[in-house]
Amino acid sequence: MGPEAMLGMLREGILLILMMIAPIVGSGLLVGLTVSILQATTQIQEPTLAFVPKIVTVLLVLMLLGGWIINLITRFTLQLWEKGLILF
C-alpha cells in the first residue's frame, strides 16, 4: 500500500467525520442562534436558557441520525479492511 492510497483514505476519513458532525453542529448552532436572538429581543439573560435547548437538540439529532452515522462508520471500516489498512 503506497503513501498515495493511505493519504486518500485519510482524506476520506476526515471528510467522513465532517459529514457526521455537520448536522449535529449545525442544528446546535441554529438553535443557539435562535435562542440568542430571543434573549436579545426580550432582554432575558438566563444562562441555562441558552444551554438546555442546544443540549436537547443535539441529543435529538443524535437519536434521529444515529443509524445513518453508524452506517457511514461501518462502510468506512469495511473499506479500510478491504484495502488492508487495518490489520489484526
N, C-alpha and C positions, 0 to 999 in steps of 0.2 A: 504494500500500500504506500503510494507516494505522498509527498507532502501536499500536493495539489488536492488530492482526494480528502485528506484529513482537514485541510483548510476549508474545503467545500462543505464537509459535514459540520464543521464548527460554525460556519456561516448559517447553515440551515438550522442548527441548534439555537443560535441567537435569534433568528427570525421566528422560530417556533415559540421561544419564550416571549417575544414581543407580541405575537398573536394571542398567546394565552392570557397575558396580563392586560392587554388593551381594553377589553370590555369591562374588566374589574376596575381598573384605574379610571377609565372614562366615566363609568356610572358614579363612582365616588366623587369624581371631580364635578360632574353635573349636579349632583345632589348638594355638594358643598357650596357650589356657586349659587344655587337656588336659595339655600338657607342663608347664605351671607347677604344676598340681596334682600331677603325677607327681614333679616335682622337690621340691616341698614335703613330700610324704609320705616320699620316700626320702632327703631331705636331700642330694641331689646338686646342686651349684651350678655346673655346667659351662655357660658362656655359649653355646658352639656347639650344645649340646643344644636350646636354645630357638630358634635361628635356622634351622638346617638343615631341620627338619620343616616349618616355615612356608614356607620358600622352595620346597621340593619340592611342597607342597600348592598353593601359588599357581600354580606352573608347570603342574601337572596340571589344575587348574581352567581355566586359560587355554587349554590344549590341548583340553580337552573342550568348552568353551563358545565357542571362538574363532569357529566358523562362525555361531553364533547372534548373537554380538556384531557381526560383520561385516554380517550380515543387517539388524540394527537400524540400524546406521550408514548402510547403503546406502539403506534405506527412508526414513530421515530426510532424507538428502541429496536424494533424488528429490523428496520433499515440498517442500524448500526451492526446488529448481529449478522445480517446477510453480507455486509461488506467486510466483516472481520475486524471491526474496530473495537468490539467488546469481546474479550477472551476470558473464559472462566476455566 
